[in-house]
């Protein structure tokens, strides 16, 4: 069994990511992983091609996850066949139906009454008898379940006439003013995918531009849209495409494609598509550092939070910032009035500080949309490539002092949302 131990060691991270994405309760996930490893060990002699070990052991893990949810369904007194479709992942879905995706976010109580009313098509009076509850209680529970479903449904329920028209962005960044407001920062629902500003829902389109500092000239434009549903390793998301145009005209347009998942609590990348000549290379969340270093965020790649409130992980006074030593730092640091392109927005500033030496400010309005995004580089960021510190390359640019280290303002981004 020496080969088994070596193969397991090489693929353990992928198996753990797979299980923990599907089972949010840590202790339950640990139990499922132990059952997976035991089953794999006991059946290893049946594996004919060791090159298929990763696919083989993840298949075992998938079956163990399904067993877990069948047992959970039995304990909840909800039919196994419906629960196996509805409740196999904390962060996402493994079925195509968006309805199932939403139902999985509800409580067992909500699932139960919706199942009896819509799937079984039982009258409320019969549900009342079946559950041993007063008629009024069932009516109230059904009303609440319907409302909870509607609140969590990830796609638009109303259809708009025609497509969303993307507006033309200016060649130079409009002058802006950022003013600190001495009021309590508001909590915000932020559903944009981190770094690309679009909300990954059906029908969404967006244009955004990157502006260099201090010239304020637009150097890159991105036209983005959601093109449909997609599935990665049994988890459903949507496919985003982005056409990147270099404004100098000296480079060819670049087409990007991502698979992104939005849930009630997080938004994350599942995969990206890279063109290597004639071959399209798909890199997914199971591909370790190749994916995580560029697209991963949060513990076990849970993604960026969608329900934002100040946590105190990052504290800011003027341009002096102190941050905790957590691996993933994303926090609201204050409330600001941002005036740009002739409009004034009431915003909160969300800061993200990366271990790599990049910090960002993202000013979100009460709709959870980006008004202004600003990037700062640690003074020695990529010094091997640029040969000088950023305070030397951009001496007139604004600086932040983060935990005693200098970070220099590099560029800004705006979207057609503010126009």
N, C-alpha and C positions, 0 to 999 in steps of 0.2 A: 504493500500500500504506500510505498515511498512516493510513487508518482502522484498519488491522490493528494498527499500533503503538499507537494510542490504546486500542483495545479490549483488547489484550494487557496493557497497563500497568494497566488498571482491574481485570483479572481474574487477574493473575499470582498474587496471594496465594492465591486459591481453588484454582487449579490446583496450586500447590506443596503446599498442605495436603493435597489429594486424593492426590497421588503419594506424599508422605512418610508419610502414614498407612499406605499399602499396602506401601511398600518401606522397610525399616528401614535398609539399608546406604546411607549418605549418598552415596558416589560412584556407586553404581548408580542411586539416585534422581535424581542430577544428570544422568546419561546419559539416563535415560528422559525427563526434562523437556526436554532439548535435542532429543531425537527428536520429542517432542510439538510443540514450538514450530516445528521445521522442517516437520513434516507439515502443521501448521495454516497456516503461511505459504504453502506450495506449493499448498494446496487452498482458500485463502481465497476465490478467485473463484467457488467452487462454493456458497458460503454465500449463500442467497437472502434471508434475513432477519437483519440484524445484531443484532436484539433477542434472537436465539437464540444469540448468540456464546458465552456462558458455558456453556450446556448442550452446545453443539457441541464446544468445545475440551476440556471434561471427558470427553466421549465418546471423543475422540481419545486423551486421557490414559489412559482405562480400557483401550482397545485396546492401547496401548503397554505398560501394566502386564501385561496378559495375555500379550503377546509375550515380555516379560521372564521370566515364570514358565514359559512353554513351553520357552524356551531353558534355563532352570535345571533343568527336569525332565529334559530330554535329557541334560544333563551328569551328572545324578544316577542315570541308568539306571532311572528310575521312569516308568511310562507317562504320557505327556502328558495324557491325558484325566483321569486321577485327580489329577495334580498341579495342573492348572488349577483344580480344585475345592478342593484342600487347602492350597495355599501361595501365596495372592495377597495376604497382608497380615501385617505383623508384629504389629499391634495388634488385629486383629479379623477378621471373616469377611465374605464376600459371598455365602455360601450359607446356606440356612435350617437345615441340619442341624447340631445341636450336636455330633454325632460328628465332623463335618468340622472344626468350630471347634477341637475339642480336638486332633485329629490335626495340625493346622497348628502346634501348639506343640512337637511332637516333633522329634527329630533325623531326618535322612534315613535313618539306619540303622534306627531304630524304625519309621518309615513303611514302609520296604521290607519288613521281615519281617511286619508286620501286614497289609500289602497282599497279600502272597503267601499268607498263612495264612487270612485272612478273606475277602478279595475273590476271589482265585483258588481258594481252598479246597484248596490243595495240602497233601499230607501232609508232616510234618516231614522224612521221609526224602528226599522229592523236592526240598524246599527246600534240603536239604543238598547234593544233587547239583548243583542249579541254581547255587548260590552258591559251590560248591567249598569248603565248610566242613565240619568234623567235625560229626557228629550232635549231640554234647553242646554244641558252641558254638551251634548253632541253637536248641536247647532253652533254653539260658541267655539268648540274645538275645531270644527270644520272651517268656520270663518277665519280663525287664527291661522290654521294650516294653509289655507288658500293665500292669505296675506303674506305669510312667511315665504311661500313658494314664489310669489310675485316679486318680493323684495330681493330674493337671491337669484332670480332668473338672469343668467349672464348676458343674454342678447336682447336687443331692442324688441319690444312687443308691438310698437307702432311702426308702420312702414311710411317712409317719407316719399314724396313725389320727386322722382329723378334722383340723380346721384349728388353727393356732396361735392360742391365746386371748390377746388383748391385755389387760394388767392395767390397773386404774385407777390413774392417777397422783395423788399428793396435791395438795391445793390450795396448800400451802406447801412450799417446798423443805426436805427433811429436813436437819437440821444435819449438817455434814460436817467431818472433820478430815483435813488433808493433811500427811503426815510424810515428810521426805526420808529415804531409806534409803541407807546407805553401802555399797551393793553394786553390782556391774556391771549396767547396764541390759540386759535381755534383748532379743533380736531378736523380732519379732512379725510374723505374717501378718495384715495389716489389709485387709479386703475391703469395708468399708463405703464408701458413696459419700460424698464429702467434704461435710460440712455438713448431711446429712440422716440419717445414722446407720444406715441400713438396708443390708443386704447384698443386692445385686441378683441374687438367685437365685430360681428357681422356688419358690413356696410361702411365701416370706418375708413376714411382717407385723410391724409395729412401731408402738408408740405412744411419742411423746416430747413433752416439755413444755419451754417456755421460761419461766424464772423471773427476774423483775427483781430488781435489787440496789439498795439494801440490804433492801427489804421482804421478799424471798423469796417473793413471791406469784406464782402461775402466771398468766401473761398470755396465753399461746397454747398450744393443744394440736394435735398433728398425728397423724392416723391414716394410716399408710402401708401399702401392700401392692404386691407385684409382680403385675401382671395378665396378663402374657403376653409373648411375643416381639415384637420390632419390628425394622425395618430402616431405616437412614438412609444414603442415598447408597451403597448396596451393602454397608454394614457392619451386622452383626447385633448387637442388644443386647436389653434387656428394657424393658418399659414399666412405669414406676412411677406410682402415683397417690398424692396426699396430700390429705387433707381437713383444712384449717386452721380451727380454731374459736377465735374471740376470746373469752376467758373472761369478759370484762366483760358479754358479751351485747349490746353496743352495735353490733356489726358483723355482717354476714352471713358465713356460712361461705364459705371460698374453696377451690376445687378446683384443685390443681396437677397437672400431668402432665409427665413427663420420659421421655426415652429414654436409658438408661445402658448402658455396656459394661464388663464385667469380664473381664480377661484374667489370665494368670498373673503379670504384672508391674505392671499399672496398672488403675485404675478411673476412668472419666471420663464426662462428660456428652456425648451426641451431639446432643441436641435438647431443646428445651422447647416447650411449647404454651401460648400466651397467648390469652385470650379478649378480643377487641376488639369488644364489642357482639355482633352476630350472626355475627361472623366469627372463626374460630379461626385464629390466626397461628402457624405453625410456624417456629421459629428454630433453625437448625442450625449445626454447627461450621464450615460454609463461609460463614457470613454475617458474618465479620469481627468488628469491635468490638462490634456489636450483641449477639453471642453471647459473645465472649471476655471482655468486661468483667464479666459477671455469672456466667458458667458455665465459662469456660475456666481451665485451670490446667496448668502445666508447659510445657516447650518444645514448640511445635507442638501444644499442647493434648493432650499425651500423658496427662494426668490425674495423680491422686495415686498415689504408689508403693504397692504392696501388700506388698512385702517390706521391712520397716523395720529398720534398724540405725543406731546412732549414726554420723554422718558428720563431726561437728565443725564443721558450718556455723553452728550456733547453740550458744553456750556460756552456761551459767547458774550463777551463784553467789548463792544466796538470791533476792532480787528484782532483781538486776542481771544484765542479759542483753546479751551482745555477739553480733553476727551479721555474717556476711560480706556482701558487696555483690552476691550473686547475685540474678537476677531472680525466682527461685522458691525460697522458703525453707520447708522442711519437714524437721524433724529431731527425733530423740530427745534430750532434754536431761537425763535423769536417771531414777532409779527412786524410786517413792514408794508409801507405804502410804496408801490412801484408805479411810476409814471413813465410811459413809453408810447411812442407813436400817437401822441395826443390823447391817450386814455390813461386813467388812473385805476389801479387795481389794489384791493385789500388782500394781502397775501400772508402766508407763513413761509419762512425760509427753512427748507429741509437741507441739512448738510449730510454728505456722505464722505467719509475719510477712509481711503484705502491704504493697506499696508504697503502697496507698491509705490506710494509717494504722490498720489493724486487725490485732491479734495475738490468737491463740487458744492455749489450753492444752487438750489432749485427753488424758485419762488412760485408757490402754488396758490391759486385763488380758491374760493369756497366751492367751486365746482370740481376741484381736484385736477385742474389743468395747468400746465406750465405756462407762466407768463414770461419768465426769463431764466436762463440756465447759464452758469458761469463756472469755468474750470480754473483751478489753481494747481501749479506744479511745485512740489518740494524743490528747494533750491538745487539739489543735486540729482533731480530726476533725469534719467537717461543721459547722464553726463558723458558716458562713453561715446554716445552717438553725436551729441551736440557740442562736446568739448569745452563748454563753459557753463558756469552756474546761471540760473535763470535771472537772478538779480543783476548779472552782468549783461545778459542778452536783452533783457527788457527792464532797464533801470527805472523807467518812468511809470511802470505799471504798478497797480495796487498790490500790496502785500498783506498776507495774514501771518500771524504768529501762532502756530498750532503746537501745543505742548513744547514751546520754546524753539521750534524750528520754523524757518522762513518758508512760506509758500507764495509763489508769484502768479498773478493773474495772467492767463494765457489766451483764452478765447471765450466767446459767448455764443449762445444759440437762442433763436426765437422760432416760433411756429406761426402759421397763418391763423391760428386761433385768436391772436391778439389784434389782427388787422380788421 
